[in-house]
């Protein structure tokens, strides 16, 4: 039965059993079908893969001189050094491998245990695949960080935003700039450890918290017709407050609820007066009559066509 071990615990993939090896105890909740966590692991693999796929496309834009306007493959001496060309190939290979690993394992089922388990979830394999996808994406993002920091070397003394400068300093503490080709695997592994220990996250978290706290976007749609009960929310306030009815509305509130007056319905004498005016206009003898519609014979009748002159007529001299 598929399982994976973590410390003193062994978690079984398709059953909800918890095996405590240090205590020699097995705890089971009786949920013997693991299709729900299997599907969750499949969805997790697909979502994590998308992060790696987008990261690989950003790497392409960094190493391609036609897109970045930087030296090809982020190296000074392109004829003698390959720079990040092989690193990009590695990232592309990992992303393509993830495409295969993202095929959902939970759609498969085989009868086992003498047909006692006629529908199995394949949850253990789904979890192992998801873990492998996460590892591949970590490598791709590490390569992107190396490429981004190397690209910044060519743009000095210009500086980027403060959060990205923080990330640059974190990476440069473990990896030096790329002057010429060298064995790249230790650099990639060093940046992976930086990602796993959340040093990059801690470097930018304070800036993210600041930007989120500074946002004062009012998402609730305000209705001017409700100004008699609620006043317009001020920036930074989550919602409307109840307004005292004794306070007169401000000029802006009065202007918001101001509506054009509705057209008055005409009275019955006014309607009769208009009807009489129309009837007198129709009975007026000076009113021009409509022209008679031509008959069908007149429409069909056409003037006769002129005869086409013969050759004799054409040769006959014209009279002056």
C-alpha positions as a Markdown table, in Angstrom:
| # | Residue | x | y | z |
|---|---|---|---|---|
| 1 | Unk | 0.0 | 0.0 | 0.0 |
| 2 | Unk | 1.6 | 3.4 | -1.0 |
| 3 | Unk | 2.8 | 5.4 | 1.9 |
| 4 | Unk | 5.4 | 8.1 | 2.8 |
| 5 | Unk | 7.4 | 8.6 | 6.0 |
| 6 | Unk | 7.9 | 11.8 | 8.0 |
| 7 | Unk | 9.8 | 11.5 | 11.2 |
| 8 | Unk | 8.2 | 9.0 | 13.5 |
| 9 | Unk | 5.0 | 9.0 | 11.4 |
| 10 | Unk | 4.0 | 6.9 | 8.4 |
| 11 | Unk | 1.1 | 8.3 | 6.5 |
| 12 | Unk | -0.7 | 5.8 | 4.3 |
| 13 | Unk | -1.8 | 7.3 | 1.0 |
| 14 | Unk | -5.0 | 5.5 | 0.3 |
| 15 | Unk | -6.3 | 4.9 | 3.8 |
| 16 | Unk | -6.8 | 7.4 | 6.6 |
| 17 | Unk | -4.6 | 5.4 | 8.9 |
| 18 | Unk | -1.9 | 7.0 | 11.1 |
| 19 | Unk | 0.9 | 4.7 | 11.9 |
| 20 | Unk | 2.9 | 5.7 | 15.0 |
| 21 | Unk | 6.1 | 3.7 | 14.7 |
| 22 | Unk | 7.6 | 5.0 | 18.0 |
| 23 | Unk | 4.6 | 3.9 | 20.0 |
| 24 | Unk | 3.7 | 0.8 | 17.9 |
| 25 | Unk | 0.2 | 2.1 | 17.4 |
| 26 | Unk | -2.1 | 2.4 | 14.4 |
| 27 | Unk | -5.0 | 4.8 | 14.4 |
| 28 | Unk | -7.7 | 4.5 | 11.7 |
| 29 | Unk | -10.7 | 6.8 | 11.1 |
| 30 | Unk | -12.4 | 4.3 | 8.8 |
| 31 | Unk | -12.3 | 6.5 | 5.7 |
| 32 | Unk | -10.8 | 3.8 | 3.4 |
| 33 | Unk | -11.3 | 5.5 | 0.1 |
| 34 | Unk | -8.7 | 8.2 | -0.5 |
| 35 | Unk | -10.0 | 9.7 | -3.8 |
| 36 | Unk | -10.6 | 13.1 | -2.3 |
| 37 | Unk | -7.0 | 13.7 | -1.2 |
| 38 | Unk | -5.8 | 12.0 | -4.4 |
| 39 | Unk | -7.7 | 14.6 | -6.5 |
| 40 | Unk | -6.4 | 17.4 | -4.2 |
| 41 | Unk | -2.8 | 16.2 | -4.9 |
| 42 | Unk | -3.5 | 16.1 | -8.7 |
| 43 | Unk | -4.8 | 19.7 | -8.5 |
| 44 | Unk | -1.8 | 20.7 | -6.5 |
| 45 | Unk | 0.6 | 19.4 | -9.0 |
| 46 | Unk | -1.2 | 21.2 | -11.8 |
| 47 | Unk | -1.2 | 24.5 | -9.9 |
| 48 | Unk | 2.5 | 24.3 | -8.9 |
| 49 | Unk | 3.4 | 23.4 | -12.5 |
| 50 | Unk | 1.9 | 26.6 | -13.7 |
| 51 | Unk | 4.3 | 28.6 | -11.5 |
| 52 | Unk | 7.2 | 26.8 | -13.1 |
| 53 | Unk | 5.8 | 27.2 | -16.6 |
| 54 | Unk | 5.6 | 31.0 | -16.2 |
| 55 | Unk | 9.0 | 31.1 | -14.6 |
| 56 | Unk | 10.6 | 29.4 | -17.6 |
| 57 | Unk | 9.0 | 31.9 | -19.9 |
| 58 | Unk | 10.6 | 34.7 | -17.9 |
| 59 | Unk | 13.9 | 33.0 | -18.2 |
| 60 | Unk | 13.5 | 33.0 | -22.0 |
| 61 | Unk | 12.9 | 36.7 | -22.0 |
| 62 | Unk | 16.1 | 37.2 | -19.9 |
| 63 | Unk | 18.5 | 35.1 | -21.9 |
| 64 | Unk | 17.2 | 36.0 | -25.4 |
| 65 | Unk | 18.9 | 39.2 | -26.6 |
| 66 | Unk | 16.1 | 39.9 | -29.0 |
| 67 | Unk | 13.7 | 40.3 | -26.1 |
| 68 | Unk | 15.9 | 41.6 | -23.3 |
| 69 | Unk | 18.4 | 43.8 | -25.2 |
| 70 | Unk | 21.1 | 42.3 | -22.9 |
| 71 | Unk | 24.1 | 40.2 | -23.8 |
| 72 | Unk | 23.1 | 36.8 | -25.2 |
| 73 | Unk | 22.6 | 34.2 | -22.4 |
| 74 | Unk | 23.7 | 36.9 | -19.9 |
| 75 | Unk | 27.4 | 36.4 | -20.4 |
| 76 | Unk | 30.1 | 39.0 | -21.4 |
| 77 | Unk | 32.1 | 36.8 | -23.7 |
| 78 | Unk | 29.5 | 34.9 | -25.7 |
| 79 | Unk | 32.0 | 33.3 | -28.0 |
| 80 | Unk | 34.0 | 31.6 | -25.2 |
| 81 | Unk | 31.2 | 31.2 | -22.6 |
| 82 | Unk | 27.7 | 29.7 | -22.9 |
| 83 | Unk | 26.4 | 31.6 | -19.9 |
| 84 | Unk | 22.9 | 30.6 | -18.9 |
| 85 | Unk | 22.1 | 28.7 | -22.1 |
| 86 | Unk | 22.3 | 25.3 | -20.6 |
| 87 | Unk | 20.5 | 26.5 | -17.4 |
| 88 | Unk | 17.6 | 27.6 | -19.6 |
| 89 | Unk | 17.6 | 24.1 | -21.3 |
| 90 | Unk | 17.5 | 22.6 | -17.8 |
| 91 | Unk | 14.5 | 24.7 | -16.9 |
| 92 | Unk | 12.7 | 23.9 | -20.1 |
| 93 | Unk | 13.3 | 20.1 | -19.6 |
| 94 | Unk | 12.0 | 20.3 | -16.0 |
| 95 | Unk | 8.8 | 22.1 | -17.1 |
| 96 | Unk | 8.3 | 19.5 | -19.9 |
| 97 | Unk | 8.8 | 16.7 | -17.4 |
| 98 | Unk | 6.1 | 18.3 | -15.1 |
| 99 | Unk | 3.6 | 18.3 | -18.0 |
| 100 | Unk | 3.8 | 14.5 | -17.9 |
| 101 | Unk | 3.7 | 14.3 | -14.1 |
| 102 | Unk | 0.6 | 16.5 | -14.1 |
| 103 | Unk | -1.5 | 13.7 | -15.7 |
| 104 | Unk | -4.0 | 13.0 | -12.9 |
| 105 | Unk | -3.4 | 9.7 | -11.1 |
| 106 | Unk | -6.9 | 9.8 | -9.6 |
| 107 | Unk | -8.5 | 9.0 | -12.9 |
| 108 | Unk | -7.0 | 5.5 | -12.9 |
| 109 | Unk | -8.3 | 2.5 | -11.0 |
| 110 | Unk | -7.5 | -1.2 | -10.9 |
| 111 | Unk | -9.3 | -3.9 | -9.0 |
| 112 | Unk | -7.1 | -5.4 | -6.2 |
| 113 | Unk | -7.3 | -7.7 | -3.1 |
| 114 | Unk | -9.3 | -10.3 | -4.9 |
| 115 | Unk | -11.9 | -7.7 | -6.0 |
| 116 | Unk | -12.4 | -6.5 | -2.4 |
| 117 | Unk | -10.9 | -3.2 | -3.5 |
| 118 | Unk | -12.7 | -2.7 | -6.8 |
| 119 | Unk | -12.1 | 1.0 | -7.0 |
| 120 | Unk | -8.8 | 2.5 | -5.8 |
| 121 | Unk | -7.8 | 6.1 | -5.7 |
| 122 | Unk | -4.1 | 5.9 | -6.6 |
| 123 | Unk | -3.6 | 8.6 | -3.9 |
| 124 | Unk | -0.1 | 7.6 | -2.9 |
| 125 | Unk | 1.1 | 8.0 | -6.5 |
| 126 | Unk | -0.7 | 11.3 | -6.8 |
| 127 | Unk | 1.1 | 12.6 | -3.6 |
| 128 | Unk | 4.5 | 11.4 | -4.8 |
| 129 | Unk | 4.0 | 13.0 | -8.2 |
| 130 | Unk | 3.0 | 16.3 | -6.6 |
| 131 | Unk | 6.1 | 16.2 | -4.4 |
| 132 | Unk | 8.2 | 15.6 | -7.5 |
| 133 | Unk | 6.6 | 18.5 | -9.4 |
| 134 | Unk | 7.3 | 20.8 | -6.4 |
| 135 | Unk | 11.0 | 19.8 | -6.5 |
| 136 | Unk | 11.2 | 20.5 | -10.2 |
| 137 | Unk | 9.6 | 23.9 | -9.9 |
| 138 | Unk | 12.0 | 24.8 | -7.1 |
| 139 | Unk | 14.9 | 24.2 | -9.5 |
| 140 | Unk | 13.2 | 26.3 | -12.2 |
| 141 | Unk | 12.6 | 29.3 | -9.9 |
| 142 | Unk | 16.1 | 29.0 | -8.6 |
| 143 | Unk | 17.4 | 29.3 | -12.2 |
| 144 | Unk | 15.2 | 32.3 | -12.8 |
| 145 | Unk | 16.6 | 34.0 | -9.7 |
| 146 | Unk | 20.1 | 33.4 | -10.9 |
| 147 | Unk | 19.2 | 34.8 | -14.3 |
| 148 | Unk | 17.5 | 37.9 | -12.9 |
| 149 | Unk | 20.4 | 38.8 | -10.6 |
| 150 | Unk | 22.9 | 38.3 | -13.4 |
| 151 | Unk | 20.8 | 40.5 | -15.7 |
| 152 | Unk | 20.9 | 43.2 | -13.0 |
| 153 | Unk | 24.7 | 43.2 | -13.2 |
| 154 | Unk | 24.5 | 44.5 | -16.8 |
| 155 | Unk | 22.2 | 47.4 | -15.8 |
| 156 | Unk | 24.3 | 48.8 | -12.9 |
| 157 | Unk | 24.5 | 51.5 | -11.6 |
| 158 | Unk | 20.8 | 51.6 | -12.2 |
| 159 | Unk | 18.7 | 50.2 | -9.4 |
| 160 | Unk | 15.4 | 48.4 | -9.3 |
| 161 | Unk | 12.6 | 48.6 | -6.7 |
| 162 | Unk | 13.5 | 48.2 | -3.0 |
| 163 | Unk | 11.9 | 44.7 | -2.6 |
| 164 | Unk | 13.8 | 43.4 | -5.6 |
| 165 | Unk | 17.1 | 44.9 | -4.4 |
| 166 | Unk | 16.5 | 43.0 | -1.1 |
| 167 | Unk | 16.1 | 39.7 | -3.1 |
| 168 | Unk | 19.3 | 40.5 | -5.0 |
| 169 | Unk | 21.2 | 40.9 | -1.8 |
| 170 | Unk | 19.8 | 37.6 | -0.5 |
| 171 | Unk | 20.9 | 35.7 | -3.6 |
| 172 | Unk | 24.3 | 37.4 | -3.8 |
| 173 | Unk | 25.1 | 36.3 | -0.2 |
| 174 | Unk | 25.3 | 32.7 | -1.5 |
| 175 | Unk | 26.1 | 33.1 | -5.2 |
| 176 | Unk | 28.7 | 35.4 | -6.7 |
| 177 | Unk | 28.1 | 37.1 | -10.1 |
| 178 | Unk | 28.7 | 35.1 | -13.3 |
| 179 | Unk | 31.9 | 36.3 | -15.0 |
| 180 | Unk | 32.8 | 33.1 | -16.9 |
| 181 | Unk | 31.5 | 29.6 | -17.3 |
| 182 | Unk | 31.7 | 27.4 | -14.2 |
| 183 | Unk | 29.9 | 24.4 | -12.7 |
| 184 | Unk | 26.4 | 25.7 | -12.1 |
| 185 | Unk | 24.8 | 22.9 | -10.0 |
| 186 | Unk | 26.2 | 24.2 | -6.7 |
| 187 | Unk | 24.8 | 27.7 | -7.4 |
| 188 | Unk | 21.3 | 26.3 | -8.2 |
| 189 | Unk | 21.4 | 24.1 | -5.0 |
| 190 | Unk | 22.4 | 27.1 | -2.9 |
| 191 | Unk | 19.5 | 29.2 | -4.2 |
| 192 | Unk | 17.1 | 26.3 | -3.7 |
| 193 | Unk | 18.1 | 26.3 | 0.0 |
| 194 | Unk | 17.4 | 30.0 | 0.1 |
| 195 | Unk | 13.9 | 29.4 | -1.2 |
| 196 | Unk | 13.2 | 26.4 | 1.1 |
| 197 | Unk | 14.3 | 28.4 | 4.2 |
| 198 | Unk | 12.0 | 31.2 | 3.1 |
| 199 | Unk | 14.8 | 33.9 | 3.1 |
| 200 | Unk | 13.4 | 35.4 | -0.1 |
| 201 | Unk | 9.9 | 35.5 | 1.4 |
| 202 | Unk | 11.1 | 37.2 | 4.6 |
| 203 | Unk | 13.1 | 39.7 | 2.6 |
| 204 | Unk | 10.0 | 41.0 | 0.7 |
| 205 | Unk | 7.2 | 40.3 | 3.2 |
| 206 | Unk | 7.5 | 43.6 | 5.0 |
| 207 | Unk | 7.2 | 45.4 | 1.7 |
| 208 | Unk | 4.2 | 43.4 | 0.7 |
| 209 | Unk | 2.5 | 44.1 | 4.1 |
| 210 | Unk | 3.2 | 47.8 | 3.6 |
| 211 | Unk | 1.7 | 47.9 | 0.1 |
| 212 | Unk | -1.4 | 45.9 | 1.2 |
| 213 | Unk | -1.9 | 48.2 | 4.2 |
| 214 | Unk | -1.6 | 51.3 | 2.0 |
| 215 | Unk | -4.4 | 50.2 | -0.4 |
| 216 | Unk | -7.7 | 51.9 | 0.2 |
| 217 | Unk | -9.8 | 50.5 | -2.6 |
| 218 | Unk | -13.5 | 50.7 | -2.0 |
| 219 | Unk | -15.1 | 47.6 | -3.5 |
| 220 | Unk | -18.7 | 48.3 | -2.4 |
| 221 | Unk | -20.9 | 50.1 | -4.9 |
| 222 | Unk | -22.4 | 53.2 | -3.4 |
| 223 | Unk | -26.0 | 54.0 | -4.3 |
| 224 | Unk | -27.0 | 57.7 | -4.4 |
| 225 | Unk | -30.6 | 56.8 | -3.6 |
| 226 | Unk | -29.5 | 55.3 | -0.2 |
| 227 | Unk | -27.9 | 58.6 | 1.0 |
| 228 | Unk | -30.9 | 59.2 | 3.2 |
| 229 | Unk | -29.9 | 56.2 | 5.3 |
| 230 | Unk | -26.2 | 55.7 | 4.7 |
| 231 | Unk | -23.6 | 58.3 | 4.0 |
| 232 | Unk | -20.9 | 57.8 | 1.4 |
| 233 | Unk | -18.0 | 55.9 | 2.9 |
| 234 | Unk | -14.8 | 57.8 | 3.3 |
| 235 | Unk | -11.5 | 56.4 | 1.9 |
| 236 | Unk | -10.2 | 53.7 | 4.2 |
| 237 | Unk | -13.6 | 52.9 | 5.8 |
| 238 | Unk | -15.0 | 49.4 | 5.1 |
| 239 | Unk | -18.6 | 50.3 | 4.7 |
| 240 | Unk | -21.3 | 52.9 | 5.2 |
| 241 | Unk | -22.3 | 54.2 | 8.6 |
| 242 | Unk | -25.8 | 54.9 | 9.8 |
| 243 | Unk | -26.5 | 58.6 | 9.6 |
| 244 | Unk | -28.6 | 60.6 | 12.0 |
| 245 | Unk | -31.8 | 61.7 | 10.3 |
| 246 | Unk | -31.7 | 65.0 | 12.3 |
| 247 | Unk | -28.5 | 66.1 | 10.4 |
| 248 | Unk | -29.4 | 67.9 | 7.1 |
| 249 | Unk | -27.7 | 66.5 | 4.0 |
| 250 | Unk | -24.5 | 68.2 | 2.8 |
| 251 | Unk | -24.4 | 69.9 | -0.6 |
| 252 | Unk | -22.6 | 66.9 | -2.2 |
| 253 | Unk | -25.3 | 64.5 | -0.9 |
| 254 | Unk | -28.1 | 66.8 | -2.0 |
| 255 | Unk | -26.6 | 67.1 | -5.4 |
| 256 | Unk | -26.2 | 63.3 | -5.6 |
| 257 | Unk | -29.8 | 62.6 | -5.0 |
| 258 | Unk | -31.1 | 65.6 | -7.0 |
| 259 | Unk | -33.2 | 64.3 | -9.9 |
| 260 | Unk | -34.8 | 66.1 | -12.8 |
| 261 | Unk | -38.6 | 66.7 | -12.4 |
| 262 | Unk | -40.9 | 64.2 | -14.1 |
| 263 | Unk | -43.0 | 65.4 | -17.0 |
| 264 | Unk | -46.5 | 66.4 | -16.0 |
| 265 | Unk | -49.3 | 64.3 | -17.5 |
| 266 | Unk | -51.6 | 66.5 | -19.6 |
| 267 | Unk | -55.1 | 67.1 | -18.3 |
| 268 | Unk | -58.2 | 65.9 | -20.2 |
| 269 | Unk | -59.2 | 69.4 | -21.6 |
| 270 | Unk | -55.6 | 69.7 | -23.0 |
| 271 | Unk | -55.9 | 66.4 | -24.7 |
| 272 | Unk | -59.3 | 67.2 | -26.3 |
| 273 | Unk | -57.9 | 70.6 | -27.5 |
| 274 | Unk | -55.0 | 68.8 | -29.3 |
| 275 | Unk | -57.4 | 66.3 | -30.9 |
| 276 | Unk | -59.7 | 69.1 | -32.2 |
| 277 | Unk | -56.7 | 70.9 | -33.6 |
| 278 | Unk | -55.6 | 67.8 | -35.5 |
| 279 | Unk | -59.1 | 67.2 | -36.9 |
| 280 | Unk | -59.4 | 70.8 | -38.2 |
| 281 | Unk | -56.0 | 70.5 | -39.9 |
| 282 | Unk | -57.2 | 67.4 | -41.7 |
| 283 | Unk | -60.5 | 69.0 | -42.8 |
| 284 | Unk | -58.8 | 72.2 | -44.1 |
| 285 | Unk | -59.6 | 72.5 | -47.9 |
| 286 | Unk | -56.4 | 74.4 | -48.5 |
| 287 | Unk | -54.4 | 71.3 | -47.5 |
| 288 | Unk | -52.7 | 69.9 | -50.6 |
| 289 | Unk | -54.1 | 66.6 | -51.8 |
| 290 | Unk | -51.8 | 63.7 | -52.4 |
| 291 | Unk | -50.8 | 63.0 | -56.0 |
| 292 | Unk | -52.7 | 60.2 | -57.7 |
| 293 | Unk | -50.8 | 57.0 | -57.8 |
| 294 | Unk | -50.1 | 55.9 | -61.4 |
| 295 | Unk | -51.9 | 52.9 | -62.7 |
| 296 | Unk | -50.1 | 49.6 | -63.5 |
| 297 | Unk | -50.5 | 50.2 | -67.2 |
| 298 | Unk | -48.9 | 53.6 | -66.9 |
| 299 | Unk | -46.0 | 52.1 | -65.0 |
| 300 | Unk | -45.5 | 49.3 | -67.5 |
| 301 | Unk | -45.9 | 51.6 | -70.5 |
| 302 | Unk | -42.5 | 52.7 | -71.8 |
| 303 | Unk | -41.4 | 54.8 | -74.8 |
| 304 | Unk | -40.5 | 52.7 | -77.8 |
| 305 | Unk | -36.8 | 52.0 | -78.3 |
| 306 | Unk | -35.1 | 53.7 | -81.1 |
| 307 | Unk | -34.0 | 51.5 | -84.0 |
| 308 | Unk | -30.4 | 50.6 | -84.3 |
| 309 | Unk | -29.0 | 52.2 | -87.5 |
| 310 | Unk | -28.1 | 49.7 | -90.3 |
| 311 | Unk | -24.8 | 49.7 | -92.2 |
| 312 | Unk | -26.6 | 51.5 | -95.1 |
| 313 | Unk | -27.8 | 54.2 | -92.8 |
| 314 | Unk | -24.3 | 54.6 | -91.5 |
| 315 | Unk | -22.8 | 54.9 | -95.1 |
| 316 | Unk | -25.5 | 57.4 | -96.2 |
| 317 | Unk | -24.1 | 60.9 | -96.1 |
| 318 | Unk | -25.5 | 63.2 | -93.4 |
| 319 | Unk | -27.4 | 66.3 | -94.4 |
| 320 | Unk | -25.7 | 69.5 | -93.5 |
